[in-house]
């Protein structure tokens, strides 16, 4: 899987892109991940807040259409890491980019994400 899309046919290429992201933001050190509601409560108490109340409201709606490929390329997993397009350029050779995009682009544009 790569960003929720089946990447089985291009797994070796995907591994190179994942490696680029791991160099930028090592796993388990990403400040945007690996915490939950209880962690947030603890962080607020450690910051000096004494009365803390947390409400969670989540709305999950089915996607009705795919994502524009250029929008996907400009995206990033969080504001502290590189865009998908830049990771592709940095991690792959020219001969790897074409088959990777050929595989992934239609899946992105035709909402074939597996969540």
Secondary structure, 3 states (H helix, E strand, C coil): CECCECCHHHHHHHHHHHHHHHHHCCCCCCCCCCCCHHHHHHHHHHCCCCCCCCCCCCCCCCCCCCCCHHHHHHCCCCCCCCCHHHHHHHHCCHHHHHHHHHHHHHHHHCCCCCC
